Amino acid sequence: MDKLKRTIQKASGIIAPLAHSLAVTTMNSTCFLFTNQPTPPKQMDKYRKFSKHD
């Protein structure tokens, strides 16, 4: 059980920054499928590189 816990802790140290960098990178791109364009959370607006056109 301790080995599993240590493995999960090590993986979370890699996965969390990776997920954050992926979110920041994709904040300024659009989905290639026009039907699957989800609305990003308001907290991600600070990572936009261009103004938002509503």
Secondary structure, 3 states (H helix, E strand, C coil): CHHHHHHHHHHHHHHHHHHHHHHHHHCCCCCCCCCCCCCCCHHHHHHCCCCCCC
